[in-house]
């Protein structure tokens, strides 16, 4: 799920758990048509793979996808560096077996890392987005049955693909939605030709501020009163459309087990997160209110429009392995469409 998440486009991912790949890889778990992560850094690659759903070893999958990776790295030490110094540029290089690594090799790797572009000002949504609209009907996976299919939808949702994860689309389909996925740069007028009951703004990589095409379209949807729901990058785009500002975080929020508080009822949910930018609460306009905050650092995690049926969430309620605590937000979106159609 991590490697194929488009939100990791042009990022090297490291994991703190020591054993990665011990249950192999299975094609049902992919979140996109290819690996989007630039590279993978792990501590230990187990020799034995054991899981009844496994189809490939991690090494076989990485080779098939042409993805560079490195093992035998002290990833917990690396994580402490990232935590104290912030997200870093990196470079993974390969050499023929038996090559002696010289200071020149090291200097070359450092130079390549330093030359990598900053995420600030980088519009990657249009890089990872689909080129053409497509329909989606696959529903959520169930043990013993695999993925379902939505054959009797009640609502039509136009989902903007800024780097959408497939499980988001499955969760919409499982809740009675016919889903039409459109490219990131689709205009509001073009999207409205589909006569949607609701608009979904997906997750995605990069800086939200350069996505002026998405900000303009979102502003129009909200002004028209069309139920709108955003996740991750979609959350940031909705905030920018209302006049708020975003900022780049020191190292962002990544991985599972992030506690988030619902300010409306005090409920704390354990969530999955993956973002390097956040909405600046001090810049919220009067028609946006905070609905969720991170209990790690107090940053904004959720917003709702006070005058229109629009809301958004920074984390990932759709994370396939869980946690699933925040999945109720999809039900909230469906309820908004039901109310709008009544």
Secondary structure, 3 states (H helix, E strand, C coil): CCCCCHHHECCEEECCCCECCCCCECHHHCCCCCCCECEEECCECCCCCCCCCCCECHHHHHHHHCCEEECCCCHHHHHHHHHHHCCCCCCCCCCCCCCCCCHHHHHHHHHHHHCCCCCCCCCCHHHHCCCCCEEECEEEEECCCEEEECCCCCEEEEEEECCCCHHHHHHHHHCCEEEEEEECCCCHHHHHCCCCCEEEECCCCCCCCCCHHHHHHHHHHHHCCCEEEEECHHHHHHHHHHCCCEEEEEEEEEEEEEEEEECCCCCEEEEEEEEEEEECHHHCCCCEEEEEEECCCCCEEEEEECCCCEEEECCECCCCCCCCHHHHHHHHHHHHHHHHHC
